[in-house]
Amino acid sequence: MKLDRRGQEFASFPVSGVPADANALEVSFDDGLTWAPMTWNADETAVRVLVAGPDMPAPVGVVLPAGRHVPLVRLVDTPETVIRSTGGSIDVA
């Protein structure tokens, strides 16, 4: 996904291997230093998060600096479980 430095949009990532009884998921774009909540799509095959570029006026959600960002997704109720099959990245330019 490409995101303009002044843009803001939802980033969606497919996930697999998540337990059926799993609660919410979180995403990190800084190797696990900070985490943000994600929401499921209708059929629970992908999760999404609102992301914004660094020059977005009044951003909401996760603000990403310029560069490539690869998501880490984890389960909120068992944070030691990191979902590694999300695929994709966000390029902010």
C-alpha positions as CSV (number, residue, x, y, z in Angstrom):
1,M,0.0,0.0,0.0
2,K,1.2,3.5,-0.8
3,L,0.3,6.4,1.5
4,D,0.9,10.0,0.7
5,R,2.6,12.0,3.5
6,R,-0.5,14.2,3.7
7,G,-2.9,11.2,3.4
8,Q,-5.0,9.1,5.8
9,E,-6.7,5.8,5.0
10,F,-7.5,2.4,6.4
11,A,-4.8,-0.3,5.9
12,S,-6.2,-3.8,5.7
13,F,-4.1,-7.0,6.3
14,P,-5.2,-10.6,5.8
15,V,-4.6,-12.8,8.8
16,S,-4.7,-16.6,9.2
17,G,-4.1,-18.9,12.1
18,V,-6.0,-16.8,14.6
19,P,-8.0,-18.8,17.1
20,A,-11.7,-18.7,16.5
21,D,-12.3,-17.4,20.1
22,A,-9.7,-14.7,19.8
23,N,-10.7,-11.2,20.9
24,A,-9.2,-8.1,19.5
25,L,-5.9,-7.7,17.7
26,E,-3.3,-5.0,17.8
27,V,-0.7,-3.8,15.3
28,S,2.8,-2.3,15.6
29,F,4.8,-0.6,12.9
30,D,7.9,0.0,15.1
31,D,8.9,-3.6,15.9
32,G,6.7,-3.8,18.9
33,L,7.5,-0.6,20.8
34,T,4.0,0.7,20.5
35,W,0.7,-1.1,19.6
36,A,-2.6,0.2,18.2
37,P,-6.0,-1.5,18.1
38,M,-7.3,-3.1,14.9
39,T,-10.8,-4.0,13.8
40,W,-12.0,-7.2,11.9
41,N,-13.6,-7.1,8.5
42,A,-17.1,-8.6,8.2
43,D,-16.0,-12.2,7.5
44,E,-13.0,-12.1,10.0
45,T,-10.4,-12.8,7.4
46,A,-8.6,-9.5,7.6
47,V,-8.0,-6.7,10.1
48,R,-7.7,-3.0,9.5
49,V,-6.3,0.1,11.1
50,L,-6.5,3.8,10.3
51,V,-3.0,5.2,9.3
52,A,-1.9,8.7,8.4
53,G,1.2,10.2,6.9
54,P,3.4,12.6,8.9
55,D,2.1,15.7,7.2
56,M,-1.6,14.9,7.5
57,P,-3.4,17.9,9.2
58,A,-5.2,16.7,12.4
59,P,-4.4,13.0,11.9
60,V,-6.5,10.2,13.6
61,G,-5.1,6.7,14.2
62,V,-1.5,5.7,13.7
63,V,0.8,8.3,12.3
64,L,3.6,6.8,10.3
65,P,6.9,8.6,9.3
66,A,8.2,8.4,5.8
67,G,9.5,5.0,4.7
68,R,8.4,1.4,4.5
69,H,6.5,-0.1,7.4
70,V,5.8,-3.8,7.9
71,P,3.1,-4.6,10.4
72,L,3.4,-6.9,13.4
73,V,-0.1,-8.1,14.6
74,R,-0.7,-9.7,18.0
75,L,-3.7,-10.9,20.1
76,V,-4.7,-8.5,22.8
77,D,-5.7,-11.2,25.3
78,T,-2.4,-13.2,24.8
79,P,0.1,-10.5,23.6
80,E,3.0,-13.0,23.5
81,T,1.2,-14.5,20.4
82,V,2.3,-12.5,17.4
83,I,0.6,-13.3,14.1
84,R,3.3,-13.3,11.5
85,S,1.3,-14.2,8.3
86,T,-0.2,-10.7,7.8
87,G,1.8,-9.9,4.6
88,G,2.0,-6.5,3.1
89,S,3.6,-3.2,4.0
90,I,2.9,0.5,3.9
91,D,5.1,2.9,2.0
92,V,4.8,6.5,3.1
93,A,6.2,8.9,0.6
